[in-house]
Amino acid sequence: MLTVCGLLLSTSFVVLTFILKNSDIGISGFVRIFLFATSGLLTGSIISIVLSARLPSPAALLSKIELLDFWTRTYRREYRWVTVAVYFLIAAIVLFIAALGVLGSNVIN
């Protein structure tokens, strides 16, 4: 997921740079807003992925039950952050496709 987010973030910045560089084309302001929102969502997704991979603090475990509880809590924390990252990524993909659609319709007209 980190690779997909990084590639999509780079692509979003390239399209945004193209739009800002060629401002005489008459691109809608929605495209810029969509691309900035896409960049923000992708950044949030990348941060969530990094937080999900963060190692838990070491703890002294005395029994197998404590060990099982420790790994269950770790799994739940990782699962929660990955779920947030996936939702951010899906929202970013939808916004990116919408931005490209609006950009395409502006260029054609």
C-alpha positions as CSV (number, residue, x, y, z in Angstrom):
1,M,0.0,0.0,0.0
2,L,2.8,2.3,0.8
3,T,4.1,2.0,-2.8
4,V,0.7,2.7,-4.3
5,C,0.2,5.7,-2.1
6,G,3.7,7.0,-3.0
7,L,3.1,6.6,-6.8
8,L,-0.3,8.1,-6.7
9,L,1.0,11.0,-4.6
10,S,3.7,11.7,-7.1
11,T,1.3,11.5,-10.0
12,S,-1.1,13.9,-8.2
13,F,1.7,16.4,-7.8
14,V,2.8,16.0,-11.5
15,V,-0.8,16.8,-12.7
16,L,-1.1,19.6,-10.2
17,T,2.2,21.1,-11.4
18,F,1.1,20.8,-15.0
19,I,-2.1,22.6,-14.2
20,L,-0.4,25.4,-12.2
21,K,2.3,25.8,-14.8
22,N,-0.2,26.1,-17.7
23,S,-2.8,28.3,-16.0
24,D,-3.8,29.8,-19.4
25,I,-5.7,26.6,-20.3
26,G,-8.7,27.6,-18.1
27,I,-8.9,24.6,-15.8
28,S,-11.7,24.5,-13.3
29,G,-10.9,25.3,-9.7
30,F,-12.5,22.0,-8.7
31,V,-9.6,20.1,-10.2
32,R,-7.1,21.9,-8.1
33,I,-9.2,21.4,-5.0
34,F,-9.6,17.7,-5.8
35,L,-5.9,17.2,-6.4
36,F,-5.0,19.0,-3.1
37,A,-7.5,16.9,-1.3
38,T,-6.1,13.8,-2.9
39,S,-2.6,14.7,-1.8
40,G,-3.9,15.2,1.8
41,L,-5.7,11.9,1.8
42,L,-2.7,10.1,0.4
43,T,-0.4,11.7,3.0
44,G,-2.9,10.6,5.7
45,S,-2.8,7.1,4.3
46,I,1.0,7.0,4.3
47,I,1.1,8.2,7.9
48,S,-1.5,5.6,8.9
49,I,0.5,2.8,7.2
50,V,3.7,3.9,9.1
51,L,1.8,4.0,12.4
52,S,0.5,0.5,11.8
53,A,4.0,-0.8,11.3
54,R,5.3,0.8,14.5
55,L,6.6,-1.7,16.9
56,P,4.9,-1.9,20.3
57,S,6.9,-1.0,23.4
58,P,8.6,-3.9,25.1
59,A,6.9,-5.4,28.1
60,A,7.8,-8.1,30.5
61,L,5.4,-11.0,30.0
62,L,5.0,-13.6,32.7
63,S,2.5,-16.1,31.2
64,K,1.2,-17.4,28.0
65,I,-2.1,-15.5,28.6
66,E,-0.3,-12.2,28.9
67,L,1.6,-13.0,25.7
68,L,-1.6,-13.8,23.9
69,D,-3.2,-10.6,25.2
70,F,-0.2,-8.6,24.1
71,W,-0.2,-9.9,20.5
72,T,-4.0,-9.6,20.3
73,R,-3.8,-5.9,21.3
74,T,-1.0,-5.4,18.8
75,Y,-3.0,-7.0,16.0
76,R,-6.1,-4.9,16.8
77,R,-4.0,-1.7,16.8
78,E,-2.4,-2.6,13.4
79,Y,-5.7,-3.6,11.9
80,R,-7.3,-0.4,12.9
81,W,-4.5,1.8,11.4
82,V,-4.5,-0.3,8.2
83,T,-8.2,0.0,7.9
84,V,-7.9,3.8,8.2
85,A,-5.2,3.8,5.6
86,V,-7.3,1.8,3.1
87,Y,-10.3,4.1,3.5
88,F,-8.0,7.1,2.9
89,L,-6.6,5.4,-0.2
90,I,-10.0,4.6,-1.6
91,A,-11.2,8.1,-1.1
92,A,-8.0,9.5,-2.7
93,I,-8.4,7.2,-5.7
94,V,-12.0,8.3,-6.1
95,L,-11.0,12.0,-5.9
96,F,-8.1,11.5,-8.3
97,I,-10.4,9.9,-10.9
98,A,-12.9,12.7,-10.4
99,A,-10.2,15.3,-10.9
100,L,-9.0,13.6,-14.1
101,G,-12.5,13.4,-15.3
102,V,-13.1,17.1,-14.8
103,L,-9.7,17.9,-16.2
104,G,-10.5,15.8,-19.3
105,S,-13.9,17.5,-19.8
106,N,-12.3,20.9,-19.5
107,V,-9.5,20.1,-22.0
108,I,-12.0,18.6,-24.5
109,N,-14.3,21.7,-24.3
